């Protein structure tokens, strides 16, 4: 009846720091991506991956590098990243942003480019053009700018559209 439960070896470790709870899991990229996406979209648990510009931190100048980055603070300057960029709720970037993929729950003032995808959550704000092969926008997000997303038209549709436009 009084059998103690021991935590499984593969169970996530939980570390609490103030109002935030961080869940540390084994380094499985798929698992980490899902947890990070939950964090960016305003849901718990909050997961950071080592490279963090924390809340209350202000960076003036450009940020460049490779690897994933979580921004919870403020960056005044461009961000060029060969990796995934998460802009958390309350974070602000004033400048050009370029990354492999981008999750936006904070504010970006400037053009945004991603090699694979841009996802803008309900709390996300972008004041600038967005360019990526895949763009997803929550209906409550705010975007002031244009979307540039390459699409493949069905065969013959492009030439037919051109002929209609000339008439």
C-alpha positions in Angstrom: 0.0 0.0 0.0 2.8 2.5 0.8 4.8 1.8 -2.4 6.9 4.9 -3.4 7.0 6.0 -7.0 10.4 6.6 -8.4 10.7 8.9 -11.4 11.3 7.2 -14.7 14.8 7.7 -16.1 13.3 9.2 -19.3 10.9 11.5 -17.5 11.4 15.2 -18.0 13.2 17.1 -15.2 11.4 20.3 -14.1 13.3 23.4 -12.9 11.3 26.3 -11.5 12.7 29.8 -11.6 10.3 32.6 -10.5 7.1 32.7 -12.5 8.6 30.4 -15.2 8.9 26.7 -15.2 11.5 25.1 -17.4 11.2 21.5 -18.5 14.5 19.8 -19.4 14.2 16.8 -21.6 16.5 14.4 -23.4 18.0 16.0 -26.5 15.4 14.7 -29.0 15.0 17.3 -31.7 11.4 16.4 -32.5 10.4 16.6 -28.8 12.2 19.9 -28.3 10.6 21.4 -31.3 7.1 20.6 -30.0 7.9 22.0 -26.6 9.5 25.1 -28.0 6.5 25.7 -30.3 4.2 25.4 -27.2 6.3 28.0 -25.4 6.2 30.5 -28.3 2.5 30.1 -28.8 2.0 31.3 -25.2 1.4 27.9 -23.6 3.5 26.2 -20.9 6.0 24.6 -20.5 8.6 27.1 -21.3 11.7 25.6 -22.9 14.9 27.4 -23.7 17.7 25.7 -25.6 20.8 27.3 -24.2 21.0 30.4 -26.5 18.8 33.0 -24.9 18.5 36.7 -24.8 16.5 36.9 -21.6 13.7 39.1 -20.5 15.1 42.4 -19.2 18.2 42.1 -21.5 18.6 44.8 -24.2 21.0 44.2 -27.1 22.1 47.1 -29.3 23.7 46.0 -32.5 23.4 43.0 -34.8 23.1 39.4 -33.6 24.7 36.8 -35.9 25.3 33.1 -35.5 24.3 29.5 -36.0 22.2 27.4 -33.7 18.7 28.0 -32.2 18.0 31.2 -30.3 15.2 32.3 -28.0 14.6 36.0 -27.6 12.7 37.1 -24.5 14.3 40.6 -24.3 14.9 43.4 -26.8 17.2 43.6 -29.8 17.8 46.9 -31.6 19.6 45.8 -34.7 19.5 43.0 -37.3 19.3 39.3 -36.4 20.9 36.8 -38.8 20.7 33.2 -37.7 21.4 29.9 -39.2 19.0 28.1 -37.0 15.5 28.4 -35.5 14.5 31.7 -33.9 11.8 32.0 -31.3 10.6 35.5 -30.4 8.7 35.1 -27.2 5.8 37.1 -25.8 7.0 40.5 -24.6 10.2 40.3 -26.8 11.0 43.1 -29.3 13.2 43.2 -32.3 13.8 46.5 -34.2 15.6 45.5 -37.4 16.0 43.0 -40.2 15.4 39.3 -39.2 16.7 36.3 -41.1 16.6 32.7 -39.8 16.1 29.1 -40.9 12.6 29.2 -39.3 10.9 31.7 -37.1 8.2 31.5 -34.4 6.8 35.0 -33.5 4.9 35.6 -30.3 6.5 39.0 -29.6 7.0 42.1 -31.8 9.3 42.6 -34.9 9.7 45.9 -36.6 11.5 45.3 -39.8 11.5 42.8 -42.7 11.5 39.1 -41.9 13.0 36.3 -44.0 13.0 32.6 -43.3 14.4 29.7 -45.3 11.7 27.2 -44.3 8.8 28.8 -42.3 7.4 31.7 -40.4 4.7 31.1 -37.7 3.0 34.1 -36.1 0.9 33.4 -33.0 -2.0 35.4 -31.6 0.2 37.7 -29.6 2.7 38.2 -32.5 3.2 41.5 -34.2 5.2 42.1 -37.4 5.6 45.6 -38.9 7.4 44.7 -42.1 7.4 42.4 -45.1 7.4 38.6 -44.5 9.2 36.2 -46.9 9.2 32.4 -46.5 8.2 29.2 -48.4 5.6 28.6 -45.6 3.8 31.2 -43.6 1.2 30.6 -40.9 -0.7 33.5 -39.2 -3.0 33.2 -36.2 -6.2 35.2 -36.9 -5.5 37.4 -33.9 -1.9 38.2 -34.9 -1.1 41.7 -36.4 1.0 42.1 -39.5 1.6 45.3 -41.3 3.4 44.5 -44.5 3.4 42.1 -47.5 3.7 38.4 -47.6 6.2 36.9 -50.2 5.6 33.2 -50.5 6.6 31.3 -53.6 3.9 29.1 -55.0 3.9 26.6 -57.9 1.0 27.3 -60.2 -0.7 24.3 -61.9 0.6 23.7 -65.4 -0.9 26.1 -67.9 -2.4 28.4 -65.3 0.3 31.0 -65.5 0.1 31.4 -69.3 -3.7 31.5 -69.2 -3.7 34.1 -66.5 -1.2 36.2 -68.5 -3.5 36.1 -71.6 -6.5 37.0 -69.6 -4.6 40.0 -68.1 -3.7 41.3 -71.6 -7.4 41.5 -72.7 
